[in-house]
Amino acid sequence: MLESFGAKSFLNVSRKNKSGDKYLSSEGCRILRAASMIKGMKLAIISTGNDNLLSAEARAFLPKLLKGLTGGSNEIRLFTKDAPAGDALDELAAQPNSLLHRSLWQVDGALEHAAHHSARWLNEFETDVYVIWSGDDAAWAVLPLLNPATATIAVGHEDSEVFFAPARHYRSFLTRVVGTTPEVCVGFVINCVIDKERVEWISYGELEGSDAASPEEELQRTVETYETCFEKAIADAIAAPREISADFPPLSTERRAVPSWFDRLKAKIMN
């Protein structure tokens, strides 16, 4: 992604704070944004989780987000467990010269084997951002195996352990997380012990009181917010690469809906 600018020149504009941690200067962010605009990002978006655990709003928003992201020069690999002919995602991928490519997420054999196989392909694809929109256990188990410079993002759609449990388990391998409501964002911080600086609030593009002229304009703003989030995550991943951990124990469980941290706290107060 940064070849036209040179990775070395980009890293040279990183700085260190008093604690010795790297961060990107404003010049580094400028270079990153310019590189993204010229060459685009390589995005791997995972939607392999149980659709029944997603709201109708979340399911309806993904095709809109993908359409907006492919409106520029971003190349997207969308992974799903199945590909029903004629659905909204299939229509997007079938458009002429589309930068959206849809693939089936193959999970054969043991969870660890599937994760290693998927990570190897994603690393060869030179993925800039790996986004878990809705992931099964194998999608999460890939995180510790990805190229350290690949930015990783997980989206939480509800204030529920369905989304918090895997984020908490793999938090050291997540560059950033996105909550679709303020409650989800707070849950990521309190329940998952994720630094608030790594948490982004991005709604589905329909906020009451918005000054957007139309739903289309509001959607465009949301798409741009996601792109900015991706750019910041790329900068974070390059400035402070995480380690590959082939021996990290995967989270393998049948996740079910349980009371959120807020509901549990409210019940405790009421009792």
Order of alpha helices (4+ residues) and beta strands (2+ residues): alpha-beta-beta-alpha-beta-alpha-beta-alpha-beta-alpha-beta-alpha-beta-alpha-beta-alpha-beta-alpha-alpha
